[in-house]
Amino acid sequence: MVIALARSADVNRPARADALEALLDVGHSPVHLALKPEGGELFVSNFDSDSISEVFTDTNDINGSYLMGSHPVRGLVSDDNSLLYVSNFRSQEVSVYSIDDGKRVGSIHVGDGPDALAFSAEGNLLFAVDARSGDVAVIRTSTRSLFTLLPTGRQPNAIAIKSFRVQ
């Protein structure tokens, strides 16, 4: 669902109330949205379709849907807008999708039930929370390979990365 939020009038634009702009037909059970850092494309994780859908944000058009893996739950776009990493909850893999090429280009074996994803501050590591195996997979983004698994305890489902300093 695309919603245009209300805005106040100014010199260049009239006032507008909240309004429904579009209903988008993506796959079954859309559960997560991942926006490219530059904002031009949005990726929808379709849990029960084993796919992602690519949406152009300027026109609200669906560019296509692409098979990813078993029950994709989260997506995360690289800082350079070239890759989308997708955690597949019913597998032990994070899929890698090339945005420019429009296709899945590989997968990375991680722990059981990958869910939440986060990049390190520098972007050289990707962290995948494995809810069913109770660990966090640390992936090297340069080689797209598993570096290590860190035990966390039972059923982790979120992650936050501190990328700033408090002075």
Rosetta blueprint (number, residue, H / E / L):
1 M L
2 V E
3 I E
4 A E
5 L L
6 A L
7 R E
8 S L
9 A L
10 D L
11 V L
12 N L
13 R L
14 P L
15 A L
16 R E
17 A L
18 D L
19 A E
20 L E
21 E E
22 A E
23 L L
24 L L
25 D L
26 V L
27 G L
28 H L
29 S L
30 P E
31 V E
32 H E
33 L E
34 A E
35 L E
36 K L
37 P L
38 E L
39 G L
40 G L
41 E E
42 L E
43 F E
44 V E
45 S E
46 N E
47 F H
48 D H
49 S H
50 D L
51 S E
52 I E
53 S E
54 E E
55 V E
56 F E
57 T L
58 D L
59 T L
60 N L
61 D E
62 I E
63 N E
64 G E
65 S E
66 Y E
67 L E
68 M L
69 G L
70 S L
71 H L
72 P E
73 V E
74 R E
75 G E
76 L E
77 V E
78 S L
79 D L
80 D L
81 N L
82 S L
83 L E
84 L E
85 Y E
86 V E
87 S E
88 N E
89 F L
90 R L
91 S L
92 Q L
93 E E
94 V E
95 S E
96 V E
97 Y E
98 S E
99 I L
100 D L
101 D L
102 G L
103 K E
104 R E
105 V E
106 G E
107 S E
108 I E
109 H E
110 V L
111 G L
112 D L
113 G L
114 P E
115 D E
116 A E
117 L E
118 A E
119 F E
120 S L
121 A L
122 E L
123 G L
124 N L
125 L E
126 L E
127 F E
128 A E
129 V E
130 D E
131 A L
132 R L
133 S L
134 G L
135 D E
136 V E
137 A E
138 V E
139 I E
140 R E
141 T L
142 S L
143 T L
144 R L
145 S E
146 L E
147 F E
148 T E
149 L E
150 L E
151 P E
152 T L
153 G L
154 R L
155 Q L
156 P L
157 N L
158 A L
159 I L
160 A L
161 I L
162 K L
163 S L
164 F L
165 R L
166 V L
167 Q L
